[in-house]
């Protein structure tokens, strides 16, 4: 109910996933699609920020102010804007839970608002090379992010897009 009252849309209302938990599929007020998980037997992401696992989630949107308000209203997230990077860190109870940046003029004009996932690697060049031998397409090769490390944007053989991150 919070999603719709905050300007988002529910595509699939809460449903049971056997004894594992409950999930729903929605979009935020800027159109970025996301799922929510209520754990029962399966707690969800239990390991993160370890080699080969999910280490960051990032919202890209054209309306960062509207998105910030949406996530505050729905999840109670706080937003810390970092002017030097033109980037927002989302926090819950002081813990970082994700980031947000505006879709820039250097990005495709038809790019929709979206959540991007990042997987941790200690060898970004080697991971990208390995992914390409398995049929992945490199959208953006390893690229430095000052003070953070390097990232790459890759699509698997079926077109699912994800990022790789090698911290500094």
DSSP file (Angstrom, degrees, kcal/mol; ACC not computed):
  #  RESIDUE AA STRUCTURE BP1 BP2  ACC     N-H-->O    O-->H-N    N-H-->O    O-->H-N    TCO  KAPPA ALPHA  PHI   PSI    X-CA   Y-CA   Z-CA
    1    1 A X     >        0   0    0      0, 0.0     4,-1.9     0, 0.0     5,-0.2   0.000 360.0 360.0 360.0 -30.9    0.0    0.0    0.0
    2    2 A X  H  >  +     0   0    0      1,-0.2     4,-1.5     2,-0.2     6,-0.2   0.866 360.0  59.5 -66.5 -35.1    2.9    2.4    0.6
    3    3 A X  H  4>S+     0   0    0      1,-0.2     5,-2.8     2,-0.2     3,-0.4   0.954 109.9  40.1 -58.4 -52.4    4.1    1.9   -3.0
    4    4 A X  H >45S+     0   0    0      1,-0.2     3,-1.6     3,-0.2    -1,-0.2   0.895 113.5  53.0 -68.0 -39.6    0.9    3.2   -4.5
    5    5 A X  H 3<5S+     0   0    0     -4,-1.9    -1,-0.2     1,-0.3    -2,-0.2   0.746 107.9  53.4 -68.8 -20.7    0.4    6.0   -2.0
    6    6 A X  T 3<5S-     0   0    0     -4,-1.5    -1,-0.3    -3,-0.4    -2,-0.2   0.349 129.4 -94.7 -93.0   5.3    4.0    7.2   -2.7
    7    7 A X  T < 5S+     0   0    0     -3,-1.6    -3,-0.2     1,-0.3    -2,-0.1   0.506  87.1 118.7  98.8   4.5    3.3    7.4   -6.5
    8    8 A X      < -     0   0    0     -5,-2.8     2,-0.4    -6,-0.2    -1,-0.3  -0.214  57.1-120.0 -91.8-173.0    4.6    4.0   -7.5
    9    9 A X  E     -A   27   0A   0     18,-2.0    18,-2.6    19,-0.1     2,-0.6  -0.990   7.9-140.5-133.0 139.8    2.8    1.1   -9.2
   10   10 A X  E     +A   26   0A   0     -2,-0.4    16,-0.3    16,-0.2     3,-0.2  -0.897  20.2 175.0 -99.5 120.0    2.3   -2.5   -8.0
   11   11 A X  E    S+     0   0A   0     14,-2.1     2,-0.4    -2,-0.6    15,-0.2   0.810  77.9  17.7 -90.9 -36.3    2.7   -5.0  -10.9
   12   12 A X  E    S-A   25   0A   0     13,-2.2    13,-2.1     3,-0.0    -1,-0.3  -0.931  83.9-137.7-138.4 110.7    2.4   -8.2   -8.8
   13   13 A X  E     -     0   0A   0     -2,-0.4    10,-0.1    -3,-0.2    13,-0.0  -0.118  48.7 -60.6 -64.9 167.5    0.9   -7.9   -5.4
   14   14 A X  E     +     0   0A   0     10,-0.1     2,-0.3     8,-0.1    10,-0.2  -0.174  65.3 175.2 -51.0 133.1    2.4   -9.8   -2.4
   15   15 A X  E     -A   23   0A   0      8,-2.2     8,-2.3    -3,-0.1     2,-0.2  -0.982  32.2-106.3-141.7 151.5    2.4  -13.5   -3.0
   16   16 A X  E     -A   22   0A   0     -2,-0.3     2,-0.6     6,-0.2     6,-0.2  -0.554  16.1-156.5 -76.6 140.9    3.7  -16.6   -1.1
   17   17 A X  E >>  -A   21   0A   0      4,-3.1     3,-2.0     1,-0.4     4,-0.8  -0.770  56.8 -86.4-114.8  80.7    6.7  -18.4   -2.5
   18   18 A X  T 34 S-     0   0    0     -2,-0.6    -1,-0.4     1,-0.3     3,-0.3  -0.223  90.1 -34.5  47.2-135.5    6.0  -21.7   -0.9
   19   19 A X  T 34 S+     0   0    0      1,-0.2    22,-2.0    -3,-0.1    -1,-0.3   0.416 126.7  85.3 -90.4   2.1    7.5  -21.7    2.6
   20   20 A X  T <4 S-     0   0    0     -3,-2.0    20,-2.2     1,-0.2    22,-2.0   0.869 100.1 -81.7 -75.1 -38.3   10.4  -19.6    1.5
   21   21 A X  E  <  -AB  17  39A   0     -4,-0.8    -4,-3.1    -3,-0.3     2,-0.4  -0.987  44.0 -73.8 164.7-165.7    8.8  -16.1    1.9
   22   22 A X  E     -AB  16  38A   0     16,-2.4    16,-3.3    -2,-0.3     2,-0.3  -0.952  40.4-176.6-125.9 146.8    6.6  -13.5    0.3
   23   23 A X  E     -AB  15  37A   0     -8,-2.3    -8,-2.2    -2,-0.4     2,-0.3  -0.957   9.7-171.5-141.3 160.6    7.4  -11.3   -2.6
   24   24 A X  E     - B   0  36A   0     12,-1.5    12,-2.1    -2,-0.3     2,-0.4  -0.972  16.3-138.9-146.2 157.5    6.0   -8.5   -4.7
   25   25 A X  E     +AB  12  35A   0    -13,-2.1   -13,-2.2    -2,-0.3   -14,-2.1  -0.979  35.6 149.1-122.3 130.4    7.0   -6.7   -7.9
   26   26 A X  E     -AB  10  34A   0      8,-2.9     8,-2.8    -2,-0.4     2,-0.4  -0.867  36.7-126.5-148.1 176.8    6.6   -2.9   -8.2
   27   27 A X  E     -AB   9  33A   0    -18,-2.6   -18,-2.0    -2,-0.3     6,-0.2  -0.984  26.4-124.4-130.5 145.1    7.9    0.3   -9.8
   28   28 A X    >   -     0   0    0      4,-2.5     3,-1.6    -2,-0.4   -19,-0.1  -0.120  43.9 -84.1 -76.9-176.9    8.9    3.4   -7.9
   29   29 A X  T 3  S+     0   0    0      1,-0.3    38,-0.1    37,-0.2    -1,-0.1   0.593 131.0  49.5 -68.6 -10.3    7.5    6.9   -8.7
   30   30 A X  T 3  S-     0   0    0      2,-0.1    83,-0.4    36,-0.1    -1,-0.3   0.393 123.2-100.7-106.8   0.8   10.1    7.3  -11.5
   31   31 A X  S <  S+     0   0    0     -3,-1.6     2,-0.4     1,-0.3    -2,-0.1   0.398  70.6 146.0  99.8  -2.7    9.4    3.9  -13.2
   32   32 A X        -     0   0    0     82,-0.1    -4,-2.5    -5,-0.1    -1,-0.3  -0.557  44.0-134.8 -72.2 126.3   12.3    1.9  -11.8
   33   33 A X  E     +B   27   0A   0     80,-0.4    82,-0.4    -2,-0.4     2,-0.3  -0.596  34.0 160.2 -85.0 140.3   11.2   -1.7  -11.3
   34   34 A X  E     -B   26   0A   0     -8,-2.8    -8,-2.9    -2,-0.3     2,-0.3  -0.968  28.1-136.0-150.8 162.7   12.1   -3.5   -8.1
   35   35 A X  E     -B   25   0A   0     -2,-0.3     2,-0.3   -10,-0.2   -10,-0.2  -0.893  12.6-148.9-118.4 153.7   11.0   -6.5   -6.0
   36   36 A X  E     -B   24   0A   0    -12,-2.1   -12,-1.5    -2,-0.3     2,-0.4  -0.924   8.2-155.8-120.5 151.7   10.6   -6.8   -2.3
   37   37 A X  E     -B   23   0A   0     -2,-0.3     2,-0.6   -14,-0.2   -14,-0.2  -0.991  10.0-164.5-131.2 128.9   11.1   -9.9   -0.2
   38   38 A X  E     -B   22   0A   0    -16,-3.3   -16,-2.4    -2,-0.4     6,-0.1  -0.955  31.7-133.7-108.9 110.5    9.6  -10.8    3.2
   39   39 A X  E     +B   21   0A   0     -2,-0.6   -18,-0.2     4,-0.2     4,-0.2  -0.334  41.1 150.2 -72.8 143.8   11.7  -13.7    4.5
   40   40 A X  S    S-     0   0    0    -20,-2.2   -20,-0.2     2,-0.6   -19,-0.2   0.159  85.0 -10.7-125.3-103.8   10.3  -16.9    6.0
   41   41 A X  S    S+     0   0    0    -22,-2.0     2,-0.7     1,-0.2   -21,-0.2   0.846 136.6  55.5 -68.8 -33.1   12.4  -20.0    5.6
   42   42 A X  S    S-     0   0    0    -22,-2.0    -2,-0.6   -23,-0.2    -1,-0.2  -0.897  71.0-163.8-104.2 113.8   14.7  -18.3    3.0
   43   43 A X        -     0   0    0     -2,-0.7     2,-0.3     1,-0.2    -4,-0.2   0.627  32.8-130.4 -74.9 -13.5   16.2  -15.1    4.5
   44   44 A X  S    S+     0   0    0     -6,-0.1     2,-0.7   -23,-0.0    -1,-0.2  -0.754  72.0  15.3 100.1-150.2   17.3  -13.6    1.2
   45   45 A X        +     0   0    0     -2,-0.3     3,-0.1     1,-0.2    -3,-0.0  -0.489  63.7 162.0 -67.2 110.1   20.8  -12.3    0.6
   46   46 A X        +     0   0    0     -2,-0.7     2,-0.5     1,-0.2    -1,-0.2   0.690  63.0  46.9-102.0 -24.9   22.8  -13.6    3.4
   47   47 A X        +     0   0    0     -3,-0.1     7,-0.4     3,-0.0     2,-0.3  -0.978  68.4 153.5-121.7 125.4   26.3  -13.1    2.0
   48   48 A X        +     0   0    0     -2,-0.5     7,-0.2     5,-0.1     3,-0.1  -0.974  53.9  30.0-146.4 161.0   27.2   -9.9    0.3
   49   49 A X  S    S+     0   0    0      5,-2.5     2,-0.4    -2,-0.3     6,-0.1   0.766  89.0 118.6  59.8  27.8   30.4   -7.8   -0.3
   50   50 A X  S >  S-     0   0    0      4,-0.3     3,-2.6    -3,-0.1    70,-0.3  -0.931  83.7 -71.2-118.6 146.3   32.4  -11.1   -0.5
   51   51 A X  T 3  S+     0   0    0     -2,-0.4    70,-0.2     1,-0.3     3,-0.1  -0.038 122.1  11.0 -39.7 123.7   34.2  -12.1   -3.7
   52   52 A X  T 3  S+     0   0    0     68,-2.6    -1,-0.3     1,-0.3     2,-0.2   0.442 109.4 103.3  86.4   1.6   31.6  -13.2   -6.3
   53   53 A X  S <  S-     0   0    0     -3,-2.6    67,-2.7     1,-0.1    -1,-0.3  -0.653  83.9 -75.9-113.3 170.0   28.6  -11.8   -4.5
   54   54 A X  E     +C  119   0B   0     -7,-0.4    -5,-2.5    65,-0.2    -4,-0.3  -0.396  48.9 166.5 -58.6 133.0   26.3   -8.9   -4.7
   55   55 A X  E     +     0   0B   0     63,-2.9     2,-0.3     1,-0.4    64,-0.2   0.505  56.5  13.5-130.2 -10.2   28.1   -5.8   -3.2
   56   56 A X  E     -C  118   0B   0     62,-1.1    62,-2.4     2,-0.0    -1,-0.4  -0.969  49.1-156.9-164.5 149.0   26.0   -2.8   -4.3
   57   57 A X  E     -C  117   0B   0     -2,-0.3    42,-2.0    60,-0.2     2,-0.4  -0.991  18.9-172.1-128.5 139.9   22.7   -1.7   -5.7
   58   58 A X  E     -Cd 116  99B   0     58,-2.6    58,-3.5    -2,-0.4     2,-0.5  -0.991  16.4-143.0-142.5 129.9   22.2    1.6   -7.5
   59   59 A X  E     -Cd 115 100B   0     40,-3.0    42,-2.5    -2,-0.4     2,-0.5  -0.773  11.6-166.0 -90.6 129.8   19.2    3.5   -8.8
   60   60 A X  E     +Cd 114 101B   0     54,-3.0    54,-2.3    -2,-0.5     2,-0.3  -0.982  26.2 149.2-113.2 125.8   19.6    5.4  -12.1
   61   61 A X  E     - d   0 102B   0     40,-1.7    42,-1.9    -2,-0.5     3,-0.2  -0.979  52.6-131.8-152.7 158.4   16.8    7.9  -12.7
   62   62 A X  S    S+     0   0    0     -2,-0.3     2,-0.5    40,-0.2    40,-0.1   0.636 104.0  50.4 -86.7 -15.8   16.0   11.2  -14.3
   63   63 A X     >  +     0   0    0      1,-0.1     4,-2.2     2,-0.1    -1,-0.2  -0.717  60.4 166.6-125.8  80.5   14.1   12.5  -11.3
   64   64 A X  H  > S+     0   0    0     -2,-0.5     4,-2.8    -3,-0.2     5,-0.2   0.846  76.3  55.6 -66.3 -34.2   16.3   12.0   -8.2
   65   65 A X  H  > S+     0   0    0      2,-0.2     4,-2.0     1,-0.2    -1,-0.2   0.930 110.4  44.9 -64.5 -43.9   14.2   14.2   -6.0
   66   66 A X  H  > S+     0   0    0      2,-0.2     4,-2.2     1,-0.2    -2,-0.2   0.905 114.8  48.6 -66.2 -41.2   11.1   12.3   -6.7
   67   67 A X  H  X S+     0   0    0     -4,-2.2     4,-2.4     2,-0.2     5,-0.3   0.916 108.7  53.8 -64.9 -42.8   12.9    8.9   -6.2
   68   68 A X  H  X S+     0   0    0     -4,-2.8     4,-1.8     1,-0.2    -2,-0.2   0.928 110.7  46.1 -57.6 -45.7   14.5   10.1   -3.0
   69   69 A X  H  X S+     0   0    0     -4,-2.0     4,-2.6     1,-0.2    -1,-0.2   0.897 110.0  54.9 -64.9 -39.9   11.0   11.0   -1.5
   70   70 A X  H  X S+     0   0    0     -4,-2.2     4,-2.7     1,-0.2     5,-0.3   0.946 110.3  44.0 -58.0 -50.9    9.5    7.7   -2.7
   71   71 A X  H  X>S+     0   0    0     -4,-2.4     4,-1.8     1,-0.2     6,-1.6   0.805 112.7  52.6 -70.8 -28.8   12.2    5.5   -0.9
   72   72 A X  H  X5S+     0   0    0     -4,-1.8     4,-1.2    -5,-0.3    -1,-0.2   0.941 114.4  42.9 -64.3 -47.6   11.9    7.7    2.2
   73   73 A X  H  <5S+     0   0    0     -4,-2.6    -2,-0.2    -5,-0.2    -3,-0.2   0.882 122.8  36.1 -67.6 -40.1    8.1    7.2    2.2
   74   74 A X  H  <5S+     0   0    0     -4,-2.7    -3,-0.2    -5,-0.2    -2,-0.2   0.916 135.9  14.2 -83.5 -45.4    8.1    3.5    1.4
   75   75 A X  H  <5S-     0   0    0     -4,-1.8    -3,-0.2    -5,-0.3    -2,-0.2   0.501  94.9-116.8-112.6  -7.1   11.1    2.1    3.2
   76   76 A X     << +     0   0    0     -4,-1.2    17,-0.3    -5,-0.6    -4,-0.2   0.723  54.9 166.3  76.7  20.1   12.1    4.9    5.6
   77   77 A X        -     0   0    0     -6,-1.6     2,-0.3    15,-0.1    15,-0.2  -0.369  30.1-139.1 -70.3 147.8   15.5    5.4    3.9
   78   78 A X  E     -E   91   0B   0     13,-3.2    13,-2.4    -2,-0.1     2,-0.5  -0.735  14.3-141.6 -96.6 154.7   17.6    8.4    4.6
   79   79 A X  E     -E   90   0B   0     -2,-0.3     2,-0.6    11,-0.2    11,-0.2  -0.981  12.2-169.0-124.3 126.7   19.4   10.1    1.7
   80   80 A X  E     -E   89   0B   0      9,-2.7     9,-2.6    -2,-0.5     2,-0.4  -0.944  15.3-149.9-114.4 110.8   22.9   11.5    2.0
   81   81 A X  E     -E   88   0B   0     -2,-0.6     2,-0.7     7,-0.2     7,-0.2  -0.663   3.7-158.2 -84.6 131.1   23.8   13.7   -1.0
   82   82 A X  E >>> -E   87   0B   0      5,-3.8     5,-1.6    -2,-0.4     3,-1.3  -0.862   6.7-172.3-109.4  94.8   27.5   13.8   -1.9
   83   83 A X  T 345S+     0   0    0     -2,-0.7     3,-0.4     1,-0.3    -1,-0.2   0.841  80.2  61.8 -58.5 -38.3   27.9   17.0   -4.0
   84   84 A X  T 345S+     0   0    0      1,-0.3    -1,-0.3     2,-0.1    -2,-0.0   0.766 119.1  28.1 -63.4 -23.9   31.5   16.2   -5.0
   85   85 A X  T <45S-     0   0    0     -3,-1.3    -1,-0.3     2,-0.2    -2,-0.2   0.433 101.8-127.0-111.5  -3.7   30.3   13.1   -6.8
   86   86 A X  T  <5S+     0   0    0     -4,-1.1    16,-0.4    -3,-0.4     2,-0.3   0.957  70.5 127.1  51.8  53.4   26.8   14.2   -7.6
   87   87 A X  E   < -E   82   0B   0     -5,-1.6    -5,-3.8    14,-0.1     2,-0.4  -0.978  53.5-142.7-144.0 146.4   25.6   11.0   -6.0
   88   88 A X  E     -EF  81 100B   0     12,-2.6    12,-2.2    -2,-0.3     2,-0.5  -0.947   7.8-152.9-115.9 134.6   23.2   10.0   -3.2
   89   89 A X  E     -EF  80  99B   0     -9,-2.6    -9,-2.7    -2,-0.4     2,-0.4  -0.920  13.0-145.6-102.4 127.4   23.8    7.3   -0.7
   90   90 A X  E     -EF  79  98B   0      8,-3.1     7,-2.7    -2,-0.5     8,-1.1  -0.772  21.7-175.0 -89.8 137.8   20.6    5.6    0.7
   91   91 A X  E     -EF  78  96B   0    -13,-2.4   -13,-3.2    -2,-0.4     2,-0.4  -0.961  19.7-162.1-133.0 151.1   20.8    4.5    4.3
   92   92 A X  E >  S- F   0  95B   0      3,-2.5     3,-2.0    -2,-0.3   -15,-0.1  -0.985  85.9 -14.4-130.8 121.0   18.6    2.7    6.7
   93   93 A X  T 3  S-     0   0    0     -2,-0.4     3,-0.1   -17,-0.3    -1,-0.1   0.862 130.8 -53.8  52.8  39.0   19.3    3.0   10.4
   94   94 A X  T 3  S+     0   0    0      1,-0.2     2,-0.4     0, 0.0    -1,-0.3   0.286 114.2 116.9  83.9 -10.2   22.7    4.5    9.5
   95   95 A X  E <  S- F   0  92B   0     -3,-2.0    -3,-2.5     1,-0.0    -1,-0.2  -0.758  70.9-114.8 -94.1 135.3   23.7    1.5    7.3
   96   96 A X  E     + F   0  91B   0     -2,-0.4    -5,-0.3    -5,-0.2     3,-0.1  -0.496  37.5 169.3 -66.6 130.1   24.3    2.1    3.5
   97   97 A X  E     -     0   0B   0     -7,-2.7     2,-0.3     1,-0.4    -6,-0.2   0.462  59.1 -40.9-119.8  -7.3   21.7    0.1    1.5
   98   98 A X  E     - F   0  90B   0     -8,-1.1    -8,-3.1   -42,-0.1    -1,-0.4  -0.961  53.5-109.3 166.0-179.1   22.3    1.5   -2.0
   99   99 A X  E     -dF  58  89B   0    -42,-2.0   -40,-3.0    -2,-0.3     2,-0.3  -0.821  14.8-151.8-133.4 172.5   23.0    4.5   -4.1
  100  100 A X  E     +dF  59  88B   0    -12,-2.2   -12,-2.6    -2,-0.3     2,-0.3  -0.992  13.1 171.8-149.3 139.4   21.4    6.8   -6.7
  101  101 A X  E     -d   60   0B   0    -42,-2.5   -40,-1.7    -2,-0.3     2,-0.2  -0.983  35.8-102.6-143.1 156.4   22.5    8.9   -9.5
  102  102 A X  E     -d   61   0B   0    -16,-0.4     2,-0.6    -2,-0.3   -40,-0.2  -0.511  37.0-110.0 -76.2 143.1   20.8   10.8  -12.3
  103  103 A X        -     0   0    0    -42,-1.9    -1,-0.1    -2,-0.2     2,-0.1  -0.662  49.2-144.7 -69.2 117.9   20.7    9.4  -15.8
  104  104 A X    >   -     0   0    0     -2,-0.6     3,-1.8     1,-0.1    -1,-0.1  -0.295  22.6-105.4 -90.3 169.8   23.1   11.8  -17.5
  105  105 A X  T 3  S+     0   0    0      1,-0.3     4,-0.1    -2,-0.1    -1,-0.1   0.720 118.7  63.5 -63.5 -22.0   23.2   13.3  -21.0
  106  106 A X  T 3  S+     0   0    0      2,-0.1    -1,-0.3     3,-0.0     2,-0.2   0.488  93.0  79.5 -82.1  -2.4   26.1   10.8  -21.8
  107  107 A X  S <  S-     0   0    0     -3,-1.8     4,-0.0     1,-0.1    -4,-0.0  -0.636 103.2 -71.6-100.7 161.7   23.7    7.9  -21.3
  108  108 A X    >   -     0   0    0     -2,-0.2     3,-1.8     1,-0.1    -1,-0.1  -0.235  38.3-132.6 -55.1 136.7   21.1    6.7  -23.9
  109  109 A X  T 3  S+     0   0    0      1,-0.3    -1,-0.1    -4,-0.1    -2,-0.0   0.782 106.6  48.6 -61.7 -28.3   18.2    9.1  -24.3
  110  110 A X  T 3  S+     0   0    0      2,-0.0     2,-0.3     0, 0.0    -1,-0.3   0.276  78.4 131.0 -97.2  11.5   15.7    6.2  -24.0
  111  111 A X    <   -     0   0    0     -3,-1.8     2,-0.1     1,-0.1     3,-0.1  -0.492  50.2-142.5 -66.6 123.2   17.3    4.7  -20.9
  112  112 A X        -     0   0    0     -2,-0.3   -81,-0.1     1,-0.1   -52,-0.1  -0.431  30.7 -84.9 -80.4 161.3   14.5    4.0  -18.4
  113  113 A X        +     0   0    0    -83,-0.4   -80,-0.4    -2,-0.1     2,-0.3  -0.415  66.0 165.9 -58.0 140.1   14.9    4.5  -14.7
  114  114 A X  E     -C   60   0B   0    -54,-2.3   -54,-3.0   -82,-0.2     2,-0.5  -0.996  41.9-117.6-158.8 156.9   16.4    1.2  -13.4
  115  115 A X  E     -C   59   0B   0    -82,-0.4     2,-0.4    -2,-0.3   -56,-0.2  -0.894  31.4-157.7 -97.2 128.3   18.1   -0.5  -10.5
  116  116 A X  E     -C   58   0B   0    -58,-3.5   -58,-2.6    -2,-0.5     2,-0.4  -0.857   2.9-148.5-106.5 141.7   21.6   -1.7  -11.3
  117  117 A X  E     -C   57   0B   0     -2,-0.4    46,-2.6    44,-0.3     2,-0.4  -0.855   6.1-155.0-109.8 148.1   23.3   -4.5   -9.4
  118  118 A X  E     -Cg  56 163B   0    -62,-2.4   -63,-2.9    -2,-0.4   -62,-1.1  -0.963   1.2-155.5-122.3 137.3   27.1   -4.8   -8.8
  119  119 A X  E     -Cg  54 164B   0     44,-2.0    46,-2.5    -2,-0.4     2,-0.3  -0.934  24.7-115.9-114.1 138.9   29.0   -8.0   -8.1
  120  120 A X  E     + g   0 165B   0    -67,-2.7   -68,-2.6    -2,-0.4     2,-0.3  -0.514  37.9 168.3 -78.5 132.4   32.4   -7.9   -6.2
  121  121 A X        -     0   0    0     44,-2.4    46,-0.3    -2,-0.3     3,-0.2  -0.986  32.6-155.6-138.7 150.1   35.6   -9.0   -8.0
  122  122 A X  S    S+     0   0    0     -2,-0.3     2,-0.2     1,-0.2    44,-0.1   0.502  96.7  40.4 -97.2  -8.0   39.2   -8.7   -7.1
  123  123 A X     >  +     0   0    0      1,-0.1     4,-2.8     2,-0.0    -1,-0.2  -0.709  64.3 174.8-141.4  83.7   40.3   -8.9  -10.7
  124  124 A X  H  > S+     0   0    0     -2,-0.2     4,-2.7    -3,-0.2     5,-0.2   0.890  81.2  50.4 -63.8 -40.8   38.0   -6.9  -12.9
  125  125 A X  H  > S+     0   0    0      1,-0.2     4,-2.4     2,-0.2    -1,-0.2   0.929 114.4  44.8 -62.5 -44.2   39.9   -7.4  -16.1
  126  126 A X  H  > S+     0   0    0      2,-0.2     4,-2.6     1,-0.2    -2,-0.2   0.883 113.2  50.3 -66.9 -38.7   40.1  -11.1  -15.6
  127  127 A X  H  X S+     0   0    0     -4,-2.8     4,-2.4     2,-0.2    -2,-0.2   0.916 111.7  47.7 -66.4 -42.9   36.4  -11.3  -14.7
  128  128 A X  H  X S+     0   0    0     -4,-2.7     4,-2.3    -5,-0.2    -2,-0.2   0.926 112.8  49.3 -62.5 -44.7   35.4   -9.4  -17.8
  129  129 A X  H  X S+     0   0    0     -4,-2.4     4,-1.8    -5,-0.2    -2,-0.2   0.922 112.1  48.3 -61.0 -44.0   37.6  -11.6  -19.9
  130  130 A X  H  X S+     0   0    0     -4,-2.6     4,-0.9     1,-0.2    -1,-0.2   0.893 110.1  52.0 -63.0 -40.3   36.1  -14.7  -18.4
  131  131 A X  H  <>S+     0   0    0     -4,-2.4     5,-2.6     1,-0.2     3,-0.5   0.896 107.8  51.7 -63.8 -40.2   32.6  -13.4  -18.9
  132  132 A X  H ><5S+     0   0    0     -4,-2.3     3,-1.6     1,-0.2    -1,-0.2   0.867 105.0  55.3 -67.5 -34.3   33.2  -12.7  -22.6
  133  133 A X  H 3<5S+     0   0    0     -4,-1.8    -1,-0.2     1,-0.3    -2,-0.2   0.765 106.4  53.3 -67.7 -21.4   34.5  -16.2  -23.1
  134  134 A X  T 3<5S-     0   0    0     -4,-0.9    -1,-0.3    -3,-0.5    23,-0.2   0.326 133.5 -90.2 -93.0   6.9   31.2  -17.4  -21.7
  135  135 A X  T < 5S+     0   0    0     -3,-1.6    -3,-0.2     1,-0.3    -2,-0.1   0.501  77.7 144.0 102.7   5.1   29.2  -15.3  -24.2
  136  136 A X      < -     0   0    0     -5,-2.6     2,-0.5    -6,-0.1    -1,-0.3  -0.372  42.8-134.4 -74.7 157.6   28.8  -12.1  -22.3
  137  137 A X  E     -H  155   0B   0     18,-2.8    18,-2.7    19,-0.1     2,-0.7  -0.951  12.9-133.6-112.3 131.2   28.9   -8.7  -24.0
  138  138 A X  E     +H  154   0B   0     -2,-0.5    16,-0.2    16,-0.2     3,-0.2  -0.757  25.8 174.4 -86.0 118.5   30.9   -5.9  -22.6
  139  139 A X  E    S+     0   0B   0     14,-2.4     2,-0.4    -2,-0.7    15,-0.2   0.851  79.1  10.8 -88.6 -42.6   28.8   -2.7  -22.6
  140  140 A X  E    S-H  153   0B   0     13,-2.1    13,-2.1     3,-0.0    -1,-0.4  -0.970  82.3-136.4-137.2 121.5   31.4   -0.6  -20.7
  141  141 A X  E     -     0   0B   0     -2,-0.4    10,-0.2    11,-0.2    12,-0.1  -0.137  55.3 -52.9 -69.2 171.8   34.9   -1.9  -20.1
  142  142 A X  E     -     0   0B   0     10,-0.1     2,-0.4     8,-0.1    10,-0.2  -0.217  68.5-177.8 -49.3 126.2   36.7   -1.6  -16.8
  143  143 A X  E     -H  151   0B   0      8,-2.8     8,-2.4    -3,-0.2     2,-0.1  -0.994  24.3-117.1-134.3 132.8   36.5    2.1  -15.9
  144  144 A X  E     -H  150   0B   0     -2,-0.4     2,-0.5     6,-0.2     6,-0.3  -0.423  16.3-162.0 -73.0 145.6   37.9    3.9  -12.9
  145  145 A X  E >>  -H  149   0B   0      4,-3.3     3,-2.6    -2,-0.1     4,-2.2  -0.979  34.6-114.5-121.3 112.8   35.7    5.6  -10.3
  146  146 A X  T 34 S+     0   0    0     -2,-0.5     4,-0.0     1,-0.3    22,-0.0  -0.188  95.5   2.4 -53.9 128.1   37.8    8.0   -8.3
  147  147 A X  T 34 S+     0   0    0      1,-0.1    -1,-0.3    21,-0.0    21,-0.1   0.416 129.3  63.7  78.3  -2.5   38.1    7.0   -4.7
  148  148 A X  T <4 S-     0   0    0     -3,-2.6    20,-3.0     1,-0.3     2,-0.3   0.753  96.4-117.3-117.1 -51.0   36.0    3.9   -5.3
  149  149 A X  E  <  -HI 145 167B   0     -4,-2.2    -4,-3.3    18,-0.3     2,-0.3  -0.989  47.4 -41.2 146.7-137.6   37.8    1.5   -7.6
  150  150 A X  E     -HI 144 166B   0     16,-2.4    16,-2.9    -2,-0.3     2,-0.3  -0.961  46.2-172.0-129.1 148.3   36.9    0.2  -11.1
  151  151 A X  E     -HI 143 165B   0     -8,-2.4    -8,-2.8    -2,-0.3     2,-0.3  -0.942   4.5-165.3-134.4 160.9   33.6   -1.0  -12.6
  152  152 A X  E     - I   0 164B   0     12,-1.7    12,-2.4    -2,-0.3     2,-0.5  -0.982  15.5-138.1-140.9 150.4   32.5   -2.6  -15.8
  153  153 A X  E     +HI 140 163B   0    -13,-2.1   -14,-2.4    -2,-0.3   -13,-2.1  -0.957  30.2 173.8-114.4 125.9   29.0   -3.0  -17.3
  154  154 A X  E     -HI 138 162B   0      8,-2.9     8,-2.8    -2,-0.5     2,-0.4  -0.934  24.7-148.4-134.5 149.1   28.3   -6.4  -18.9
  155  155 A X  E     -HI 137 161B   0    -18,-2.7   -18,-2.8    -2,-0.3     6,-0.2  -0.984  23.5-131.7-117.3 131.9   25.3   -8.3  -20.4
  156  156 A X    >   -     0   0    0      4,-2.8     3,-2.4    -2,-0.4   -19,-0.1  -0.184  40.8 -87.2 -71.7 174.1   25.1  -12.0  -20.0
  157  157 A X  T 3  S+     0   0    0      1,-0.3    -1,-0.1   -23,-0.2   -21,-0.1   0.690 130.9  51.0 -59.1 -17.3   24.3  -14.2  -23.1
  158  158 A X  T 3  S-     0   0    0      2,-0.1    -1,-0.3     0, 0.0   -22,-0.1   0.430 123.2-102.1 -99.0  -0.8   20.6  -13.7  -22.5
  159  159 A X    <   +     0   0    0     -3,-2.4     2,-0.3     1,-0.3    -2,-0.1   0.385  69.9 146.5  98.4  -2.9   20.8   -9.9  -22.2
  160  160 A X        -     0   0    0     -5,-0.1    -4,-2.8     1,-0.0     2,-0.4  -0.545  40.3-142.6 -69.4 127.6   20.6   -9.5  -18.4
  161  161 A X  E     + I   0 155B   0     -2,-0.3     2,-0.3    -6,-0.2   -44,-0.3  -0.739  29.8 157.1 -98.3 138.4   22.8   -6.5  -17.6
  162  162 A X  E     - I   0 154B   0     -8,-2.8    -8,-2.9    -2,-0.4     2,-0.3  -0.966  30.5-123.9-151.0 164.5   24.9   -6.3  -14.4
  163  163 A X  E     -gI 118 153B   0    -46,-2.6   -44,-2.0    -2,-0.3     2,-0.4  -0.798  10.8-147.8-111.0 154.3   28.0   -4.5  -13.1
  164  164 A X  E     -gI 119 152B   0    -12,-2.4   -12,-1.7    -2,-0.3     2,-0.4  -0.939  14.7-162.5-115.1 144.4   31.2   -5.7  -11.8
  165  165 A X  E     -gI 120 151B   0    -46,-2.5   -44,-2.4    -2,-0.4     2,-0.6  -0.988  14.6-173.4-134.2 125.7   33.1   -3.7   -9.1
  166  166 A X  E     - I   0 150B   0    -16,-2.9   -16,-2.4    -2,-0.4   -44,-0.1  -0.943  29.5-137.4-111.7 105.8   36.7   -4.0   -8.0
  167  167 A X  E       I   0 149B   0     -2,-0.6   -18,-0.3   -46,-0.3   -19,-0.1  -0.196 360.0 360.0 -62.2 154.5   37.1   -1.8   -5.0
  168  168 A X              0   0    0    -20,-3.0   -19,-0.2   -23,-0.1    -1,-0.2   0.494 360.0 360.0 -63.8 360.0   40.2    0.4   -4.7
